[in-house]
Structures are given as structure tokens and as C-alpha cells.
Amino acid sequence: MDYKAAYKKIVEEHFTDTMEISFIGNGQRQTLKYEKVSWVIDGEQKGLRYGENPGQEAAVYKLVNGNLVLGDVEMLKPGNTLASEPELLQSGKHPGKTNLTDADNALNILRYLNDKPCCVIVKHNNPCGVAVGDSLQEAYYKANKADRLAAFGGCIAVNRELDADTAGMIAENYAEVVVAPEFAEGVMDIFAEKKNLRVMRIRNMSRLSDFVAQRVVDLKSLIDGGIVAQWSFVPETRSVDMLRPAETVRKDGTVHRIKRLPTPAEYDDLLFGWLVESGVTSNSVLYVKDGVTVGIGTGEQDRVGVAEIARDKAYRKLADWISWERHAQPYNNLELKFGNEGLKFKATIDEEVNERKGGLPGCSMVSDAFFPFRDGAEVGIREGVSAIIQPGGSIRDWDVIDCCNDAGVAMVFTGQRSFKH
């Protein structure tokens, strides 16, 4: 069997051209109408190449009509397409399901970070690097530096017109997808050298801030054919003034409150990290500094474990970046490339990374749910984090607050959990 050919083959799918979803109750029918999306590439009109894996039939639909109001919540209206119908300026082959869902999650994060030039790099529907900067060039450089290895073959999304200088930096690496609201003159000539790169223009990104707090119906199918329906998640804490100093009252009436409040720079990082968190699979813990992700831990079953994973990733990614800058080789290839000399290079890099504690000192620590015990927060505190943001709400909030006070670490509560499954 030719396994490589499976990734190139377009799977014939039998999904209908239109789809309707009706919500019926109280003598009222509310129907959402959808149309299947397709593109003509190399003379062949087709939608998705395949689903999550080769051989899985799949289709993507855009919302074209209907309105849904349930209780006090109203769904985003038709005519606001983003990742459901990107304009393919270049695509060597039809996009797959993960190309669109990666782009969608990048936009999910970008919509909350639209005040500055920002770059989000997504891989397997999780961000591997997110950064803001004074320019797109700076934002992309920092986002790629945050996790150069995971960025390989990822989806790169930016929230400003993509300029030629940034495009040139992107072209130095391998990416599957690049998404932007517009592309400057000369950019497509640069990308033409990457024949399989999917370049997606999504004009509605120019008003991405309008999508903040907008909700859609989030449907999850179960293996028995059942469906869980929920409104999409919206982070309620979206500005610094909405963050609350950590405080709790124990059953005996004892009040525990945080002694040190964050500095202005820490507040910026705490909010930045919390908004990035809305696009990270739970359980998750992030470390951020100066508007850049330093370590992202995703999808772990326990909070201490995911704090350690994010910590360990920060160490590994810093080692790899130093290796790349110093020797133009990934850290893992040093011995293979340089033999015994490579082992010496690795030892030198390890010593530097350990001295710098993976770049974690001064970072802010972000947790999508409360710390049930102090041990999760202690993972970051031992590495030198200076501030923590978390929802609060644990019966042992007092212990985590005391832990931070003992270390001189600031902590704020959001009052809202940010799970994403």
C-alpha cells in the first residue's frame, strides 16, 4: 500500500449541497441554513480534501440564512464568514479539515488581540506560539521563536495586511497555511515558491474585533448519534480593570487576600495570556512574558502535570532556539551533525538554559481552571514566575493565596473558567 499517496488523494464525499438545522419549541421553529463550500483547484471543484484523516469523508458548510435566539442569547448572523469560506489565493491541493479548524482557532484567539499586530501559529488545533509586536515582522519572529519546532507545518495567522518582509521570513520555514485579511504587493510572488502552501485571504478579518463576544451554537456528536449542544465560550474578562485581586473567605471567617498586586507590565501579560487561553485545549497552563508565549501546556489530565509540561517545553524550546541561532541546527540534531563536538555544544546550551530557567523568571502563569492545591502554582513559582492568573473558586484558594504571598507573587482571579475540549 502506498501510504504517502493517501495524503494526496481527494476523497469522494457524499454530503448534500445544503443543510438545515432547526430548533423547535414554544410554537416556534428557528432554522439555520447552510451551503457546502468548494473551490476550483487545477480544474477540479471540490470542498475538503478529507477530514481529520485520509479516507474520512468531510464537507464544510457556511451559514447563509436564519436567525437563532434562545433565552437571552442570539447567534451570530449570516454574512460573517471567516474560516468557513476563505478565499484561496494559492493552494497546491484542496485544504483538509484540520487546515480550516487550525485557521479557525487562530482567529478565535486573534479576535481578542486585535489592538496590536499579532501572530498566532497553530498546530493540531492548539497554539504553539502567540505574540504581539510593534510590527507584524516582530510579532511573527517572536511567535515562531516561542516554539520553532512545533511551528513546522503549522497554520500562521496574522491580523494585519501581510507585508513582503514578514512573508519572506515565513517563506524561510515550512508552513501549511497562511491566513491574513490582505496581502501586500509582492507577497504572492514570494509564496509562489511554496507550491503546496495554502494562502487564505479572509477579508472579514479586517473587522475581527466585531466578532468579540459573538456566539454560535457549538455541536458535539456522540458515538451513539446523540448531540451535545452548547453556546460557544466567550471570555468575560477582557480588560485589565475586570481582573480581581485574589481573595477568599474560609468557613471559619478568616480572610485571605493577596498582598502584592501585579505591575502594569504584569497586568498586560496576565490579560494577554488569559485571552490566548481561550484557544488552548484543557487542562492547560501557559507561561507568558512581554506579550509572547514562553511555554504552553495543553490537554493534560492533572493541573500539576500540565504546569510541569509547560515548564519543560519552555526549557526545550529555548534550547532549540539557542542551537538554531548558534549552530543553524535543531538541538536534537547537534550530535548527529557534529559528533562529539555536538555533545559539547549541547552541554553548553543545557548549562545556559538551566541558568536562565528556560526563560521563565519574570513570566506570568496562566491556568484555565482553579488550582485545587498549592502544588500547581508552586511549579511556576519555583521557576521564578512573578504573577498568576486563574479563575479562583477552589475550596483551598486560601492555601494558594498564602503560597503566593510567601513567595511575593501577585495573583488575580477572573471568576470564570476557560475550558476548551
Wavefront OBJ file of the C-alpha trace (Angstrom):
o trace
v 0.000 0.000 0.000
v 1.260 3.477 -0.877
v 0.742 5.304 2.417
v 2.109 8.603 1.096
v -0.444 8.618 -1.710
v -3.275 8.605 0.842
v -2.371 12.152 1.859
v -2.572 13.397 -1.719
v -5.799 11.669 -2.671
v -9.035 13.637 -2.768
v -11.735 11.613 -1.021
v -15.080 11.493 -2.786
v -17.721 12.691 -0.356
v -21.478 12.344 -0.449
v -22.626 15.151 1.823
v -25.546 17.160 0.498
v -25.116 20.616 -1.023
v -27.308 22.233 1.625
v -28.035 21.562 5.268
v -30.622 22.856 7.713
v -30.690 22.723 11.496
v -33.990 23.580 13.163
v -34.679 24.411 16.794
v -38.348 23.866 17.593
v -40.145 24.923 20.766
v -42.824 27.182 22.201
v -44.706 27.010 18.932
v -41.737 28.414 17.053
v -39.295 26.954 14.518
v -35.919 28.623 14.103
v -33.946 27.225 11.188
v -30.306 27.772 10.308
v -29.487 27.178 6.651
v -26.070 26.211 5.327
v -24.434 25.754 1.923
v -21.490 23.494 1.184
v -18.285 25.312 0.281
v -15.936 24.258 -2.520
v -13.026 25.620 -4.528
v -11.743 25.028 -8.052
v -8.115 23.921 -7.954
v -6.334 22.570 -11.025
v -9.672 22.414 -12.795
v -11.344 20.301 -10.105
v -14.164 21.679 -7.991
v -14.107 20.172 -4.529
v -14.515 21.108 -0.889
v -12.366 19.490 1.752
v -9.782 17.006 0.558
v -10.614 14.768 3.520
v -11.481 15.037 7.213
v -9.146 14.664 10.142
v -7.512 11.645 8.488
v -7.101 10.472 4.898
v -10.122 8.424 3.890
v -12.594 10.314 6.082
v -15.302 11.954 4.017
v -15.818 15.547 5.053
v -17.509 18.752 3.958
v -17.506 22.340 5.193
v -20.652 24.460 5.197
v -21.139 28.209 5.550
v -24.119 29.784 7.284
v -26.259 31.545 4.661
v -29.623 32.184 6.296
v -31.555 32.024 9.525
v -31.500 33.558 12.968
v -31.388 31.824 16.339
v -32.369 33.305 19.683
v -32.528 31.064 22.753
v -33.285 32.828 26.002
v -31.156 35.961 26.174
v -28.547 34.711 23.714
v -28.604 35.442 19.990
v -26.398 33.656 17.475
v -24.046 35.407 15.076
v -25.976 36.270 11.931
v -25.224 35.020 8.389
v -22.896 37.002 6.167
v -19.983 36.960 8.628
v -17.886 34.162 7.174
v -14.327 33.691 8.331
v -12.682 30.264 8.191
v -15.777 28.566 6.731
v -15.136 30.177 3.345
v -11.614 31.543 2.949
v -10.513 32.902 -0.389
v -7.745 30.591 -1.596
v -5.172 32.786 -3.294
v -2.828 29.832 -3.594
v -3.298 26.144 -2.863
v -1.390 23.293 -4.412
v -4.158 20.972 -3.274
v -7.561 21.244 -1.670
v -7.497 22.018 2.055
v -8.228 19.368 4.633
v -10.418 19.662 7.687
v -7.512 20.429 10.025
v -6.331 23.291 7.793
v -9.645 25.061 8.338
v -10.029 24.231 12.028
v -6.462 25.381 12.732
v -7.225 28.648 10.935
v -10.477 28.954 12.860
v -8.805 28.549 16.252
v -6.143 31.067 15.276
v -8.922 33.565 14.555
v -10.605 32.601 17.811
v -7.507 33.896 19.604
v -6.750 36.822 17.290
v -10.183 38.399 17.746
v -9.258 39.231 21.354
v -5.802 40.583 20.488
v -6.584 42.933 17.631
v -5.243 46.146 19.187
v -1.680 45.387 18.116
v -0.033 43.494 15.280
v -0.318 39.863 16.348
v 0.708 36.471 15.042
v -0.794 33.149 16.100
v 0.783 29.876 14.964
v -1.492 26.867 15.432
v -0.645 23.181 15.181
v -3.163 20.393 15.809
v -5.745 22.987 16.833
v -3.590 24.397 19.633
v -1.406 27.487 19.553
v 2.307 26.730 19.681
v 3.369 30.370 19.540
v 1.470 33.627 20.036
v 2.999 37.090 20.142
v 2.145 40.751 19.768
v 4.617 43.303 18.489
v 5.082 46.792 17.125
v 5.034 45.271 13.642
v 3.952 42.019 12.020
v 7.596 41.202 11.441
v 8.307 41.405 15.158
v 5.138 39.511 16.083
v 5.903 36.646 13.679
v 9.553 36.462 14.732
v 8.581 36.155 18.397
v 5.736 33.695 17.784
v 7.995 31.444 15.709
v 10.811 31.731 18.235
v 8.435 30.608 21.005
v 8.252 27.109 19.511
v 10.188 26.814 16.269
v 9.843 23.028 16.159
v 6.066 22.875 16.567
v 5.610 25.749 14.111
v 6.949 23.459 11.359
v 3.964 22.648 9.152
v 1.609 24.852 11.139
v -1.030 27.430 10.354
v 0.204 31.026 10.589
v -2.409 33.737 11.055
v -1.806 37.486 11.304
v -4.261 40.286 11.952
v -2.848 42.930 9.602
v -2.079 43.063 5.887
v 0.834 40.678 5.391
v 3.851 42.636 4.168
v 6.663 41.345 1.978
v 9.285 41.405 4.752
v 7.189 39.190 7.024
v 6.284 36.936 4.102
v 9.984 36.484 3.397
v 10.554 35.346 6.974
v 7.630 32.920 6.744
v 8.967 31.522 3.469
v 12.225 30.556 5.186
v 10.296 27.864 7.068
v 7.715 25.229 6.178
v 4.083 26.126 6.796
v 0.845 24.507 5.675
v -1.389 27.578 5.835
v -1.009 31.353 5.962
v -4.044 33.463 6.837
v -4.379 37.239 6.652
v -7.003 39.883 5.878
v -4.946 41.099 2.916
v -1.589 40.572 1.215
v 0.703 43.378 0.122
v 2.205 43.696 -3.335
v 4.911 41.119 -3.989
v 3.853 38.719 -1.233
v 2.248 36.201 -3.550
v 5.417 36.165 -5.674
v 7.330 35.123 -2.565
v 4.814 32.411 -1.692
v 4.721 31.118 -5.282
v 7.918 29.229 -4.482
v 5.936 27.174 -1.936
v 3.581 25.322 -4.271
v 1.657 23.430 -1.575
v 1.279 26.394 0.752
v -2.366 27.323 1.199
v -2.670 31.096 1.269
v -6.046 32.181 2.628
v -7.381 35.704 2.414
v -10.257 36.345 4.816
v -11.419 39.903 4.304
v -13.725 39.871 7.339
v -10.588 39.716 9.493
v -10.343 43.484 8.947
v -13.250 43.799 11.400
v -12.247 40.904 13.627
v -12.982 42.884 16.767
v -16.672 42.793 15.805
v -16.586 39.046 16.484
v -15.682 39.524 20.148
v -18.460 38.179 22.411
v -20.385 36.818 19.416
v -21.760 33.334 19.990
v -22.542 30.377 17.758
v -24.108 27.019 18.536
v -21.357 24.536 19.310
v -22.415 20.982 18.437
v -20.581 17.835 19.574
v -21.672 14.473 18.184
v -21.548 11.419 20.426
v -20.706 7.917 19.222
v -24.347 6.832 19.615
v -25.548 9.557 17.262
v -26.572 11.891 20.063
v -25.571 15.529 20.111
v -24.464 17.895 22.854
v -25.404 21.493 22.040
v -23.903 24.470 23.843
v -23.327 28.119 23.162
v -19.725 28.847 22.224
v -17.476 30.095 25.015
v -16.799 33.797 25.458
v -14.186 35.023 27.950
v -15.935 37.608 30.077
v -12.729 39.110 31.469
v -11.326 41.037 28.525
v -9.768 44.107 30.136
v -7.384 44.712 32.999
v -9.988 46.527 35.091
v -12.075 43.331 35.178
v -9.339 41.337 36.922
v -9.849 40.951 40.663
v -7.114 40.682 43.305
v -7.177 37.143 44.702
v -9.206 36.968 47.878
v -11.268 34.348 49.687
v -13.036 33.793 52.979
v -12.692 30.435 54.736
v -15.529 28.727 56.547
v -14.250 29.999 59.881
v -14.466 33.578 58.587
v -10.721 34.032 58.059
v -9.990 36.322 55.111
v -7.044 35.517 52.870
v -6.075 38.128 50.291
v -3.132 38.619 48.002
v -0.560 41.077 49.349
v 1.096 42.179 46.107
v -0.824 43.446 43.107
v 0.597 42.991 39.598
v 2.693 45.700 37.993
v 1.315 47.338 34.813
v 3.546 45.071 32.694
v 2.362 42.000 34.605
v -1.262 43.033 34.173
v -0.700 43.254 30.413
v 0.827 39.793 30.314
v -1.843 38.280 32.559
v -4.608 39.557 30.307
v -2.722 38.565 27.147
v -2.228 35.044 28.490
v -5.829 34.717 29.625
v -7.135 35.652 26.164
v -4.735 33.229 24.472
v -6.018 30.623 26.932
v -9.450 30.725 25.275
v -7.938 28.853 22.324
v -5.990 26.197 24.259
v -7.265 22.670 24.913
v -7.840 21.942 28.613
v -6.398 21.131 31.112
v -3.901 23.809 30.280
v -1.293 26.088 31.810
v 0.625 28.814 29.992
v 3.671 30.909 30.781
v 3.891 34.286 29.032
v 6.224 37.255 29.135
v 6.283 40.587 27.319
v 3.352 39.653 25.089
v 4.822 36.312 23.994
v 4.034 32.732 24.963
v 7.028 31.048 26.594
v 5.558 27.622 27.362
v 2.135 26.170 26.529
v 0.892 23.014 28.215
v -2.272 21.505 26.731
v -4.745 18.698 27.249
v -3.250 17.142 30.362
v -5.345 15.343 32.965
v -3.928 16.989 36.099
v -3.005 20.572 36.790
v 0.393 19.894 38.317
v 1.288 17.720 35.342
v 0.320 20.333 32.775
v 2.199 23.057 34.682
v 5.266 20.814 34.513
v 4.730 20.097 30.810
v 4.548 23.818 30.031
v 7.688 24.342 32.129
v 9.579 21.542 30.394
v 8.532 22.822 26.980
v 9.898 26.253 27.841
v 13.278 24.669 28.610
v 13.294 22.536 25.448
v 12.164 25.315 23.133
v 14.754 27.738 24.467
v 17.477 25.111 23.992
v 16.368 24.536 20.427
v 16.276 28.243 19.633
v 19.780 28.815 21.013
v 21.017 25.848 18.992
v 19.404 27.169 15.831
v 20.817 30.660 16.245
v 24.273 29.468 17.235
v 24.753 26.390 15.043
v 21.942 26.554 12.433
v 20.819 23.130 13.607
v 17.986 21.848 15.809
v 19.132 20.960 19.290
v 18.235 17.292 18.719
v 20.454 17.132 15.621
v 23.639 18.502 17.149
v 25.243 15.149 17.903
v 24.202 13.727 14.548
v 25.609 16.726 12.696
v 28.779 17.405 14.679
v 29.528 14.148 16.542
v 31.417 14.583 19.809
v 31.658 18.301 19.174
v 27.857 18.341 19.061
v 27.736 16.790 22.522
v 29.863 19.673 23.789
v 27.523 22.135 22.104
v 24.551 20.506 23.835
v 26.268 20.611 27.226
v 26.985 24.320 26.815
v 23.403 25.027 25.764
v 21.986 22.935 28.624
v 24.044 24.899 31.126
v 22.807 28.208 29.711
v 19.164 27.096 29.598
v 19.326 25.851 33.181
v 20.895 29.112 34.339
v 18.101 31.022 32.607
v 15.484 28.563 33.906
v 14.055 28.198 30.428
v 13.295 31.915 30.244
v 10.607 31.506 32.912
v 11.768 34.009 35.578
v 9.519 37.057 35.413
v 6.855 35.200 33.439
v 3.172 35.297 34.231
v 1.468 31.935 34.804
v -1.989 31.292 33.348
v -4.336 28.500 34.406
v -7.668 27.822 32.687
v -9.212 26.480 35.931
v -8.582 26.967 39.623
v -5.644 25.391 41.398
v -7.156 22.794 43.745
v -3.954 22.826 45.807
v -0.860 24.988 46.040
v 1.340 22.387 44.312
v 0.286 23.507 40.812
v 1.178 27.137 41.466
v 4.430 26.057 43.101
v 5.638 24.558 39.807
v 5.751 28.038 38.313
v 6.855 29.804 41.470
v 9.936 27.569 41.726
v 10.888 28.712 38.213
v 10.553 32.389 39.120
v 7.124 33.397 37.792
v 6.116 36.748 39.233
v 2.335 36.761 38.702
v -0.503 34.263 38.299
v -3.962 34.467 36.782
v -6.629 31.841 37.400
v -10.423 31.683 37.797
v -10.463 31.131 41.562
v -13.220 29.173 43.236
v -11.361 26.314 44.888
v -12.189 25.487 48.496
v -8.434 25.811 49.064
v -7.999 29.184 47.363
v -6.688 30.352 50.725
v -3.747 27.941 50.509
v -2.802 29.078 47.005
v -3.062 32.728 48.086
v -0.812 32.044 51.082
v 1.627 30.247 48.796
v 1.838 33.300 46.522
v 2.173 35.688 49.460
v 5.040 33.634 50.875
v 6.835 33.953 47.531
v 5.948 37.595 46.844
v 3.979 36.581 43.751
v 0.962 38.574 42.581
v -2.273 36.761 41.742
v -5.592 37.788 40.226
v -8.874 35.953 39.703
v -11.037 36.056 36.598
v -14.105 34.472 38.183
v -14.656 32.350 35.045
v -13.251 29.002 33.956
v -11.887 28.718 30.408
v -12.148 25.034 29.488
v -11.971 24.005 25.825
v -12.448 20.372 24.866
l 1 2 3 4 5 6 7 8 9 10 11 12 13 14 15 16 17 18 19 20 21 22 23 24 25 26 27 28 29 30 31 32 33 34 35 36 37 38 39 40 41 42 43 44 45 46 47 48 49 50 51 52 53 54 55 56 57 58 59 60 61 62 63 64 65 66 67 68 69 70 71 72 73 74 75 76 77 78 79 80 81 82 83 84 85 86 87 88 89 90 91 92 93 94 95 96 97 98 99 100 101 102 103 104 105 106 107 108 109 110 111 112 113 114 115 116 117 118 119 120 121 122 123 124 125 126 127 128 129 130 131 132 133 134 135 136 137 138 139 140 141 142 143 144 145 146 147 148 149 150 151 152 153 154 155 156 157 158 159 160 161 162 163 164 165 166 167 168 169 170 171 172 173 174 175 176 177 178 179 180 181 182 183 184 185 186 187 188 189 190 191 192 193 194 195 196 197 198 199 200 201 202 203 204 205 206 207 208 209 210 211 212 213 214 215 216 217 218 219 220 221 222 223 224 225 226 227 228 229 230 231 232 233 234 235 236 237 238 239 240 241 242 243 244 245 246 247 248 249 250 251 252 253 254 255 256 257 258 259 260 261 262 263 264 265 266 267 268 269 270 271 272 273 274 275 276 277 278 279 280 281 282 283 284 285 286 287 288 289 290 291 292 293 294 295 296 297 298 299 300 301 302 303 304 305 306 307 308 309 310 311 312 313 314 315 316 317 318 319 320 321 322 323 324 325 326 327 328 329 330 331 332 333 334 335 336 337 338 339 340 341 342 343 344 345 346 347 348 349 350 351 352 353 354 355 356 357 358 359 360 361 362 363 364 365 366 367 368 369 370 371 372 373 374 375 376 377 378 379 380 381 382 383 384 385 386 387 388 389 390 391 392 393 394 395 396 397 398 399 400 401 402 403 404 405 406 407 408 409 410 411 412 413 414 415 416 417 418 419 420 421
